[in-house]
Amino acid sequence: MQSSSNQNYWRSFRRKSMVGQLVIVLLGLELLLFGSFISVPLPTATSRNIENFAHASAVDFVARFPAEWQKQFNSKIPFLSQPVKSVRYSNYVPIIPLAVLTGYVLSVPLAPAAAIGWITLGLVGPGMGIFLFSCGGGADYWREPGFGYLIGMIVAAWFAGRLVPMERKSWRQLVAAIGGVLLTHLIGLCWLLGSSILILLTEGDSVYYKWQPYLGEQLRNLTWYQLPYDLLLSLLLVALAFPLRWLTTILTAPDIANRNRNRAQPLEQLERLSESAV
């Protein structure tokens, strides 16, 4: 039963417009390229820092009111009269949620193809003056601690596109968004830890990448600080992006010429049969 459904899926994929599918892949690649150059300073995702950010934001909001109102606010909410503590910020690049969005909108196999194209461009781009990754790029980028997260983006795009069919079901959207993000971080962590352990086992202490002494810091920066924002943004994008799935349906519809040709074939067969009968 599963094999027959897969055969039907790939048969329908071959019937779709190849030009439309190419346009869709290029749109997904453009979306990922756009996300590569977005960097937003957000409060570092620790409980204490988020509390400090909420307190500072509330104090700043109350400060916009007249002085009499501020006194009333401070008397009724003692929390506002406490001294404001410093807030730490980290630069956030929403590339993982965009990979999940690409998978949700483009589906399989177009979304993984767009993700693979983006990673390929990042690996060969430095030769053309294009730097998509945080640490530059190039053929040796697999040595960087975040390379596993790039591989995870391909899996996230495949997972989101494979799980969510054309009908809209809330639980599928929820699992696609959360599962895509968690798979990306899981693969990234496995790559980060696995590559470090493999180097130690094969090369010992004689070979060191510059990030290896700071492995804990890399784990914290790449997953612990990023994961909450990745989950929230992925859920928001998936919830809002359902209308965009219709764009995929329209652009990948079978060519009109092919449909007319398929309709004309039964008529031609009837004409041949009538001629042979005469």
N, C-alpha and C positions, 0 to 999 in steps of 0.2 A: 504493500500500500504506500509506504514511504517512497519507494523507488519510482512508482508511477506518478506520484505528486511532483517529485523532483523533475521527472521527464517532462511533465506538463509545464512546469515553471520555466525550464530552459527552452522549451519549444515556443512558449509565448514570448520569451526574451528575444529569440531570434526573429520573431515576426515584427518586433517593434522597429521604429524608424532608427536607423543607425546614425543619421545626421542629428536627430533629436537627442539621442543618447550621448553623442559627442558634445553637443552643446551643454547638456546637463552636467557632464563630467567637468567641463571647463568652468561652468558656473560654481560648482563645488570647489574646484581648485582656486578660483578667484576668492571665494569666501574664506578659505583657509589662509590664503596670502594676505587678505585684509586683516585677519585676526593676528597674524604674526607681528604686525606693526602697531598693535594696540597694547598699551601698558598703562594700567590705572593704579594709582596709589590707594591701597585699601588698608584698614586697620589690621595689623597682624592678628591672625585668628587664634588668640589665646583668651581664656575666660577673663582673666584680670584685665587684659588690654581692651577687650570688648566692653567691659564695665567702665573703664576709664573713658573710652570713646563715647559711650552713651551719656555719661555724666557731663563730659565736655560739650557734647552737642546740645544737651538740655540747658546747660548754663548759657551757651551762646544764643540759643533760641529765646530764653527769657530776657536776655540783655537787650533784645530788640524792642521791648515794650517800655513804656514810660517808667520813671523811677518809682512812682507810687505803686504801680502794678507789680514791679519787681519785688518791692517789700512784701506785698501780699503773697506773692508766690513763695518767697523765701520763708515766710512765717508759716505757711500751710504745708510746704514741702521742705523739711529741714535738709534733705539730701542736697538741695541746690546750694546751700550756704557752705558746704564743705569745699576745701581748696581743690582746684582742678589739678589733676596729675597729668604727666606727659603721656602721650599716645604714640606708640611705635607704628610705623607704616611699612608695608611691603608692596613692591610692584607686582601687580597681578596681570598675567596675560591669559585671556580666555580662550586658549586654543583647544583645550580638551572639550569644553562645552560646545564649541563650534564643530568639532569632529562628531560629537553625538548628534548635533543638529543636522549635519550633513548626512549622516546615516539615516536619520528619521525622515528627511525630506527626499533624498535621492534613492534610498533603498539599495538592495544588493542586485548586481555587483557594481553599480555606478559609484556608490559612496566609497567603498574600499579602493576603487580605481583612482578616485580624486585624492584620497589620503596618500596612496602610494606615489601619485604624481607630485604631490606637495613635498613629500620626504625626498624623492629623487631630485627635485629642483633644489632643495636645501643642501643636498650632498654635492651636487655639481655646480651650484650657483656661485660659490666664491670665485670660480674661474671666470665668471662673467660679471663679477662685481655685485652679485646678489647674495645677501646674508639674511637668511630667514630664521635661523636658530639663535638662541640666546648666547651661545658661545661661538658663534660664527657659522661653521659648517665645514664642508669638505669631506673627502673620502675617509679621513681618519676620525670622523665625528663619532663613530661607534665606540671610541674610547672614552667619550664624555659620560658623566654620571646620568644625564637625562636622556640618553639615547633609547633606553628601554621604554620610556614614556611615549616616544614617537612611534615605536612598534605597537604599543598599546592603543594608540589612536586608530590604527588600522583595524584592530580587533573591535574597538568601540564602535566604529562606523559600521562594521559588518554586523555586530550584535544588534544595534539599534535598528538597522535596516531590515534585518532578517526577522526580528521579533514582531515588529509592528506592521500588520497588513494595511490595506487601504482603508478598511473600516476603522472607526475611531472607538477604541476601548480604553478607558482610563487606566485600568490595571496594567495593560500592555505599555502605555506611555510611561507610567511610573517605573516599571521594571526596566524599560529601555533606557531611560535617563539615568537612573541610579546604577543599574548594572553596567552600562557603558563606562561611567566614571570609575566605578570600583575596579573593573577589569583593567582599565588603563593604569591606575595606580598600583594594582597588584603586579602587573607585568613590569612596570617601572621599578618597583621595589625588588622583584626577583632578579631583574637584570643588574641593578645596582649592587645588591649583596652578592649575587652569583659571580659577577665579573671580578669583584674584589677578592672573594675567596679563591677563585680560580687562579688569579695572579699570584696570590700568596702560596698556593699549593705548587704551582709550576715554576715560579720564578723566585719565590722566597722574598726576603726583604731587599734583594738587590734591585728590583724594579719597582718603582713607585710612580703612580700618577699623582699629579699635584693635588687632586681632591681626596685621595685615599686617607691621609691623616685626619681629614674632617668628614668622615663617613656619617657620623651622627648628625652633623650639621646639614649635610646634604639630604638626609632622610627627613629632617625637620622642615627644611625649606621647600623641598619638592613635593612632599605629601602632606605633612601635618598642617602646614600653613595654607596650602592650596586646596585641600580636599573640601572643606566646608563651602567655599565659594564656588568650586566646580559643581558640587551637588545642587546648590541653590540656583545657579545660573542655568544649568542643564534642565532642571525641572521647569524653569520659567520659559526657556526657549522652546522646549518640546510642547508645552501647553499652548503657546502662541503660534506655533508653526504649522498647525494642521492645514490651514488654507493653502500653504505653499506646496503641499503634496499634490494638489491638483495641477500645478504647473508641470510637474514631472509627468503626469498622465497625458497632458495635452502635447507636450514636446516629444514624447516618446510614442505617440499614437502611430499605428501602421500608416505607411505612405498611401495617399489617395490612389496613386497609380497602381500600387499592388492590390488594393482592395477592388478597384475596378477590373483589374486583370483576373482576380479570383472570381468575381461575379460573372465575368464573360466566359469563363471556361465551361460551365454547364451548358450555356447556350450554344457554344461551338460544338460540344459533344452531341447535343440534340440535332443540330443541323447535319452533322456527319452521319448520324444514324438514319435520318430521314433520306439523305442522298443515297446511302447504301441500300435502303429498302426499295427505292425507286429503281 
